[in-house]
């Protein structure tokens, strides 16, 4: 009994599908796209026939990503992935695609892709992920994400034989301000502190809210105490200004503690404990100052040299 060769689906079937269909030749050039592809990307079939799907590239995926994709396809495996693509208008969108290698009449090799816009789903997932790792009030990383960043900083510094500074600070007299001005006033202060401090930092640094009025910093590449001290003083000074709220001026100051990796410890728990202890020494000294692990330092003795911010 001979097996009948399956014929290709008629064109009207492909045109009626809700998924964006692309058929590419063995060399990657596009041979066919359906109406859904035109609606999704903004390109007409006349504009894309003979070109490659690279015209949709956003630049977000690197060569290794596409290298793995083509190796899988040439080995006969189907590939399912979410691509960040670019429409003809330049707008970005997330497309979930399934790409398969197929054999046409006469054994001719081709690639078929079926894709759909999943941008809204990706946005929801990213929103949920952000909510799980960030403080909703300030938008800063939360305690869980900060712990992960600190572990990464320790691992990276150990491999590269680098140093960094861990800083913990909280607000002086925040409970009194919260009682006097209410939670809305307290929230205004917390957002102001987050905003003021974030402006001082570089992209490589991390600022997080790890408790009610407690914040933490990882200062990447702080080669020594002099580097960190300059930043500590800037953080202190930036947060020594009153915050305006409902026609009032809420007084704000912070107490800051800091330590260095690896000089003050090589484990996350040790570094956090020593930075925390230094912060409490600053608080016992009256606040509006900073202390370094193992050494007492006040704002008046801060160096003006160090990290360029």
N, C-alpha and C positions, 0 to 999 in steps of 0.2 A: 504494500500500500504506500503510495507516494504521498508525502506531505505537501500540501498546497502552500505556496508562498503567500504570506499575508501582504495585501496591497496597502499602500500608504493611505491614510484617511483623506477623504475629499477636503478641498480647501475650505468649504463652508463650515466644516466641523471645527477646524483650527480658528477660523474667524469668529466663531460663536463662543469660544472658550473665554472665561473671565480672566484667566492667567495670561500674562505676557509671554508669548512664545517666540523664541529665537532659534532658527536652524542655521548652523554655521558649517562651512566646509572643513575639510581636514586641515587646511592651512589657517583656520580661524576666521576667515572672511565670512561675513553674514550673507546668507542666501535667501532668507525669508524671515519676515516678522509679521505678526498678526495685528489686528486693529487694537487689541488691548495693550500691546507694546507701544503703539503710537500714542494712545491716550495716557499711558503711564509716564512715558519719557518726554513727550512733546516732539519727538523726531518722527518724520514721515518715513515710510519704507523707502521712498526714493532717495532720501538723504543717508540711509544707513546701508543699503545693499552694496556689497563689495568692500565695506569697511569692517573693522573688527569691533567686538564689544568694548574695547578699550576706550571708545568715545564716551562711555558712561563713567569712567573712572573718576573718583573724587580725590585721589591721592592719599586716602586714609590707610589703604592696605599696602604693605610693602612687597618687595619682590619675593621674599620667602613665602608669603601667603599665596601668591599666584603660582610660585614654583611647586608648592605642595599640591595645589589644585590640579595643575596640569599633569603632574606625575600620577595622581590618582586616576584621572580620566584616561590617560594613555595605558594604564594598567587594567582598564576595563571596569573600574569602580565608579559608581554614581557618587556625586558630590552634592551635599546639601549644606548651604551656608547662607548667612545673612550678610549682604554687601551694603556698604554705604555708597550709593551711586549718585550721579549728578544728572539732573534733567537738562534739556536743551536750554531752559531759562537760566540755568546755573544753580537752581535750588537743589539742596541735598535731600535724599530720601533713603530709607532703609528698604531693601528688597530681599525677601527670602526666595532663594532660587534652588531648584533641583536640576542638575546638569548631568546628562548621560551621553555616553558614546554609543552610537548606533551604526548599523550597517544597512545601506540602502541597496537598490537594484545593482546587480553586478558586483556586490561586495564593497561598494563605495562607502568610505568612512565619512561620518558626519557627527556633529554634536548638537543635541537638542536641549534647550533650557526652558523651563517653565517657572515664572516668577510672579510674585505679588507684593504689593506695597504693605509693609508691616511697620511703618513709621510710628503709628499710634501705639501699637503694642510695645515697641521698643521704648517709647517715651514713658509709658506706664511702668515698665520694668525698671527703667533708670530712676524714675521718681520714687518707687518703692525702695530701691537700693540706696538712694541718697537719703531717704528718711531713716533708714536703718543705721546709717553711719554718720549722720550729721545732726547737729543741734538745731531744732526748728526755730528757735528764737534768733540766734546769731548767724546761722548758716555755716558755722565752723564745724570741723570734725568733732565728733563726740568722744567720750572716754574709750569706747571700743576701738574706733578707728585710730585714735591716738596711740593706744597700746600696740596696734599693728605697725604704725609708722615708727614707733620707738624701737620695736624689735628689728625692723628693716634697717634703721639707722645703725644699730649696734652691729648687725651682720655685715653691712656695707663697710663700716669703719674698720671692723676687724680684718676684712679681706684686703682693703686698700691701705691699711695702716694709717688711717686718718683720725682726726679728732672732731668732736662736736660738743656743743653745750646743751644741757637740759635745763630749762628754766620753768619754775612754777611760781605763780603769783595769784593773790586774791585781793579783793577790795577791802579797804579799812572801813569799819563801821557800816558795812552794807546793811546789816539787820536794822540799824536805827533809821537809815534812809528808807528802807522798805516799809518800816512801820509808819513813818511820817508821811511819805508820799504815796504809799500803796504799791501794789504789785505792778501797776502800769508804770509808775515812776521808776521802780526798780528795774523793770524790763528795759526802759529807755536808757538807763545807766549802763546795763550790761551790753546793749547793742552799741552804745557809744564807745565803750572800752574795746570791744571787738573791732570796731571800725578804725579807731585811732591806732591800735596796735598793729593791725594788719597792714596799714599804710607804711609802716616802718620796715617791713620785712621783704626779703627777696623771694623769688618763686621757689627756690630750693628749700626754704625754711617751712616749718609747720607750726601753725597756731591752732589750738583746740580749746574748747570749753569742756572741762572734765568734771565739773561739779556745779553747784548752785552759783557761787560767785568766784569759782576757781578756774584759772586758765593755765595752759601749759604751752611751752615753746620748745621746738628743736631747732637750734641754730647750726645749720650744716656748715662744715668747713671752718669752725672756730678753732684756729690753731693753738690758741692759748687763752689764758684768763684776760689778757689785755683786749683781745678781739671781743670776747663776750661782754666785758665790762662796759664798753662803749654802747652796746645795744641795750644793756640793762638800764643805763642812765637815760637813754632815749625813751624807753618804755615807761620809766618812772615819770619823766618830765611830761610826756604826752598825756599821761593819765592823772596829772595833778591839777587839771583845770576843771572847774565846775561844769555840770551838764545842765543845760536849760530844759525845763519841763513845766508846762502849764503856767508860764509866767514866773516861775521860781528858778533858782540856781541851786542844784543839788551838789554839795561838795563831794569830790572824788579824789582819793589817793589809793595807791596800791603798795603792798608789801611783796618783795620779790626775793626768791631764793634760787641759786644756780649751782651747778656742778659741771665738771668736764669728764668726758670719756676720752681716754681710759684712766686718767689720773685719779678720779674720785670713785671709780668702780667700772667693772666690765659687764655687769648684769643689769637688766632693766630695773629689777626690783631694788638693787643697791643704789642706782642712780636716782630713782624716784624718791627713795627714803632720804637720801642726803640732800637733794634739792628741797624737799619738803621741810627737813629740819632747818635748813638755811632760811627758808621763808618764815618759819616761826620765830627765828632769832630776829629777823627784820621786824616782825610784828611786835615782839616784846620790846624792841628799841623805839617803839612809838609809831611805826609805819612810815609811809612815804619815803622808803629807802630800800636798799637791797643789800643782801649778804651773800657771800660766796661760801661754798662748802669749805669747812676747816679754817676759814679766815673771816674776820669781821670787816665789812666794808660799808661805808655810807655813801650817800649820793654825792656829798661834798668832795669825796676823794676819787670819784669816777674819772677814768682817763677819757680823753676825747679822741684817742686813736683806736683803730680796730677795724671791724668790718665796715666796708663802704656801703651805706644804705641810702 
